[in-house]
Amino acid sequence: KRFPGNPIITPRPGILWEEKGTFNPTAIDLGDKTHILYRAQGADDISTIGYATSSDGFSIDERPDKPMYKPRVDFESKGCEDARIMAIGDAIYMTYTAYDGSIPRVAVSSIKAKDFLKRNWNSWSMPTVITPMNVDNKDSAILHEPLEDGRYMILHRVHESICADFVSSLDFTSEKITRCIEIIAPRKGMWDGGKVGIAAPPVRTARGWLLLYHGVSWSTTYRFGAV
């Protein structure tokens, strides 16, 4: 059932960097809190990433007046959008859509878990773009466990399909993704016949990895699917 108290996060009067919208969150459980990173948009249409915590998933315990993460380099000058967050080892990795006003691309930044919990936001690493120039790419996440050969799988979206590629390490100063190995494509005539993209990062279950994805077709109504 949908929570009757929705929405739990809305733009706050006088907070200019989120006055136009608060949406598309990612979340992670660390310690005794759920940490929520949400996309915020100001009147200038530039997106930043806000931060909030919740103990129960229904109410917000903490929500600072300043963004947790904001554009720092040219390739994201018009916004940092739609983050996904993953804990891998002792670090937190964040993939997000970096937008320069022309082509959206996937960027990655990371922070030590201890600094994340201390709210040391200045400790985020300098972001790195990991997808090719001139290719519209977004909706990305890292599978948070390595494969048997030590590589990591990265999900991303090229055009209308969910793709994957593999990297040898999580050193994104040198590691990039260049291929679209198609994982899920739109299904003509069905509810997801227009385009698909991942929702949250995949979750390991007793029966394998569970991925929630969004899809849209003949209408503008987005729906969730699961694979």
Buried (B, 14 or more C-beta within 10 A) or exposed (E): EEEEEEEBBEBBEEBEBBBBBBBBBBBBEBEEBBBBBBBBBBEEEBBBBBBBBBEEEEEEEEBEEEBBBBBEEEBBBBBBBBBBBBBBEEBBBBBBBBBBEEBBBBBBBBBBBEBBBEBEBEEBBEBBBBBBEEBEBBBBBBBBEBEEEEBBBBBBBBEBBBBBBBBEEBEBEEBBBEEBEEBBBBBEEEBBBBBBBBBBBBEEEEEEEEBBBBBBBEEEEBEEBEB
